[in-house]
Amino acid sequence: MGQRFAGIAYVKVDAKQFPLRGNMTVMPSATVRSGIAGQDYVHGYSEMPVVPYVEGDFSLTTDWAIGDIKGITDATVTVELANGRVYVLRNAWQAGDLPLESADGKVRLRFEGLSCLEMT
């Protein structure tokens, strides 16, 4: 039996669905580890917090405007993937630039938050 790994996905910000075009990335990790090597052997690793995020390309339809996104803070962003996984980014804000590609009618959105949990 085949298993679906990719395909249809949905993104909602405070329960309002946004028209996802593609290139969805979810970063649920709370920490990043980096190896520490001495001149003689590997001594171990360091662990630092990272900011969880979700990012993707969205169609700029008449249902919403760039100005609607700029003011988003303390939001809940839900991502539902084709493989059945669901991620919830909590206490999220719109981060970075909002580059609009007029030839394609799409905009790249990034939301960062305090935590990103995989719902099971």
Buried (B, 14 or more C-beta within 10 A) or exposed (E): EEEEEEEEBBBBBEEEEBBBBEEBEBBBEBEEEEEEEEEEEEEEEEEEEEEBBBBBBBBBEEEBEEEEBEEBEEBBBBBBBEEEBEBBBBEBBBBEEBEEEEEEEBBBBBBBBEEBEEEE
